[in-house]
Amino acid sequence: MATTKGGLLAKNKTAVQQQGVNISAMLNSYLERDGFKRRFDELLGARAPQFVSSMVTLINADDKLKQCFNDAPLTIIQACLKAATYDLPIDPNLGYAYIVPFNNTVNGTKRMEATFIMGYKGMHQLACRSGVYQKINVLDVREGELVSFNRLTEDIEFDWIQDEEERNSRKIIGYVGYYRLVNGMEKTIFMSKQEVINHELKFRKGQYMGKGWRQDFDAMALKTVYRKLIGKWGVMSIDYKTKPTPGMVALAEAVATGDFDDEEKLIEAEAPNNVDMETGEILSSKNEEKVKVDEQPTLAEAVDNK
């Protein structure tokens, strides 16, 4: 009996290994056949083989992406190519870029496809690469720190609590994001905690607060503020720059005056239902265990600070 069990385990292990080999071989076949390999080589150079290897690992680690590879393999390749264009790693654990599977209907037939979603860290990376920021930050605001805020002019005044122990004992009342460009242009956005709660309610996927919001509301709120700050008002670049170029300074000037074409900025793909577009976080790649209604925490319980 033990021999039979051991033989079955060995057979299953071989099948899994063979599946990985098949995906690798098929992926390389697609890349060679449709000219994608040349494009990856152009974008990544010597790092292209490593990136392709990470694509195989990504597909093997997710059953839904395996289904995507069977149904619409080119959507995975195109999504990964977009990540390569931005020079962002696709390991979801790093949080720079996500290759997200979702159900789509094509000519009346349902199939799994993949799309590229830029993560919060990816957006920060592209902002840093531009070389046009002097300062950039997001921060929570505690009780007693906000002195005044003019919504129209964005003139805002804080009286920051310097003692960390005292500051941590105060409740969070809001979140602020700020940047200053090399040309002196500044931008500040402020969201009260209630505004963030309302935002989460408006854009949540499903009936209940998402897992990320439940586990760390403040971290998700800061990501939301950052993405609003950079995604709507900021400057991002695909290329690394150690200092601002005339072209990037010109773009900074265009942002400062409002004279720019939105289509020239980096635009993210429309997200499927299991991705939070404000934070880039995957809400769930698997069916999360349902929580009974009477076990759901209220919003006040979920976001109240200790």
N, C-alpha and C positions, 0 to 999 in steps of 0.2 A: 504493500500500500504506500509505504514511504517513497519507494522508487517511482511509483506512478505519479505521486504528487510532485516529486522533484523534477520528473521529466516534463510535467505540465508547466511548472514554473519556468523551466529552461526554454520550453517552446514559446511561452508568452513573452519572455524576455527577448528571444530572437525575433519574434513578430514585431515587437516595439522598435527594436534596433533597425529592422528591415524597413519599417515605415519611415523612420528618420532618413535612411539612405534614399528611399524613393522620393521623398519630398525634396531632398537636396538635389538629386539628379534631375527631377522634373523642373525645379526652380531654375537650375543652371541652363536647362534646355530652353525654357521660356526666355531667359535673359539673352542667350546667344541668338535665338531665332528672331526675336523682335528688335534687336539692336539696343536693348536696355543695358547690357553689360558695358558697352562702349560709353554710354552716358554716365553710368556709375563710375567708371574709370576716369572720365573727364572731371567729374565733381570731386571725387575722393582720392584719386591717385593711388598710392600704395596702400591706403586704408580700405579700398574697395572690397578685397576678399574678406576682410574681417567684418565689414558691414553686411555682406551677403550671408556670411555665416550667422550673424545675429538675426537675420531674417528667418533662416531655417529654424534656429532656436526658438524664436518668437512663435512661429507657426506650430511647431511641435508642442509648445507649452499650453496651447489654448485650443480646445476642441472646436470652438466656433470659428477660429481662424483656419483650422483644418478644413472645416466645411466651406469657408470662403475660398480656400485654395482649390477645392473641388469644383465649386460652382462658378466662381469668377476670379481666377488667379491673377488676371491683369489688374484688378482693383487693388490687390495687396501690393503688387509691384509698383503701381503708380503712386500709392500712398507712401510707400517706403522711399520712392524716388523724390517725393516732395520733401520728406525729412532729410534726405541726403542733400537736396538743393539748399536747405537751410543749415546743413552741416550739424544736425542734431541727432544724438543717439536715440534708437527706438526701444531700448530696454524700458518697459513701463515702470520698473522700480526706481529709475532715475528721475522720472517726472519731467523730462524735456519734451518728449513727443509721444503720442499714443497712436497706434494703428488699431482702430476700433471696428469690430465686426457688427453688422446690423442687417436686419431683414429688409429686402427691397423687392418690389414687384416690377418685372420687366416683361412687357407684352403679355400681361395677364399671368405670368409665371413668377412665383416667389423664389427668391434665391438669396443666399448670404453674400454680402459684399463688404468691402473694407473701406474706411476713410481715414484720412490723416487729421489729427487734432493736436494743435500746439498746446503744450502744457505751460503752466505758470512759470516754471524754471526756464523753459524755452524762450518765452517772451522776454524774460529778464536777460537771458544770454544775448538775444538779438539787440536789445537796448544797449547793453554794455559794449557790444561790438561796434556800435556806431561811432563811438569816440566823441559824441557831442554833449554828453552829460557831465556837468560839474558835480552835481549832487542829485541823489535819488533815494527816496526812503518811504516806507509806510510804517505807521505806528498806531497803537491803540491810545485812546484818550481817556483819562480817569476823571472821576468826580472832582470838581474844583480846578481842573487844569484849563478848560476852555473859558476864556475871558469874553471874547466876542468873535462873531463871524458874519461878514457881509457876503451874502450869497451871490450878489451881482458882481462886485469888484473882486471877490475872493480874498479881501483883506481879512486876515485871521490872526488872532492873538491868543497865545497860551501862557500860562504860568506853570511851567513844568515842575513837578515835585521831584526834588533831587534825591531824597532818601528812598532807596529802593524798597526797603521793608515797609515804609509808610505808603509808598505808591502802590505796591502790590495788595495792600489792605483795602484800597479804594475800588469801587465797582467801575467797570468799563462803561462809558457812556457813548462812545463812538470811535471812529477810525479815520485817520487822515493820511493822505498821500501827497507827496511833494517832489518836484524836480526843478532843477535850474540848468539851463543849457549854457554852452560856452558863450553864446551871444548875449547872455543875461536874461533871456526869456524864462519866466517862472510859471509854474502851474501848481495849484493846490486844489485838491478835492477833499471834501469832508462828508462822511455819512454817519448819521447818528445810529445808535444800536437798533432803534426801532426801524429806521430805514433799511438796515441790513436784514432784519427779520422780515419786513414786508417784501424785500427783494427775494429772499429765499422762498417765501410762500408763493410768490408770483411765478418763479421759474423752476420750482421743484418738479422732478419727474416722478409722478405718482402721488399717492394720497399722503404719504408721510415724509418727514424730514429725511434727507439722504444720510447715508452712513457717515460720510465725512463730516457733515454738519453736526451730527449727533455726537461724534467722538471728540471733535475739537472745533467748536463754533468760531472761536476767535481766529484761529489759523485760517479757516475758510473765508472769514470776513476780510482779513488782511489781503488774501489772494484776490478776492473780488475787487477790492479797492485798487490794488496794483494793476489788475487787468483793465479796469476802467481808465486809470490814469495813463497807462502806456498805450493800450489798444485804441483809445479814442483820441488822445491828445499828444502822444509821444512820438518819438522817432526810433525806427528799428532798421538794422542793416544785416544783410546776410554775411558780408565780408568783415573780417577782423581789421580794426583800425586802431593804431596806437595813438593817433592824433587826428583831429577833425580835418577832413579834406574840404576843398572849396564846394564840392557838390553836396556834402552832408551839411555844411554850414548854410548853404542855400536852402536846403530842405528844412533846416531848423528855422530859418527866416520865414519860409512859407507857412510852417506850422504856427509861428508867432503872429502872422498877419491873417491867417485863415485862407490864404491863397494856395490851395493845393487840391489835387485830384485824388479823391478817396481810393480810386481804383489802382493808384500807384503805390499805395501802402500795402503792407502784408495783410492779406485777408485770409481768414481761416475758413475751412470747409464747414458746411452746415452739419451740426452734430446730430447723431442719432439719439434716441431717447435715453440711453444709459450714460450720457456724458454731460457734465455741467459745463456749459459754454463760458461761464464767467470765470471758472477756475481751471478748466481743462482737466478736471479730475474725472476718472472713470467711476461712475456710481456703483456699478457692479458688473462684472463680466460673467457672473454666474447667477442663478436664481437665489437671491438672498432669502433666508428664513423669514417668513412672515411673522410680524409681531402683532399680537392681538390688540384690538382697539383699546381695551381697558388697561393694557400694559404700556401703551404709548405715553411718553412723558409729554407734558404740556410744553408750549414754547417757552414759558417762563422758567420751567424746571430745566429745560434743555440748555438755555443760554445764561441762566443766573450764575453769577460768579460766587465762588466760595469766599 
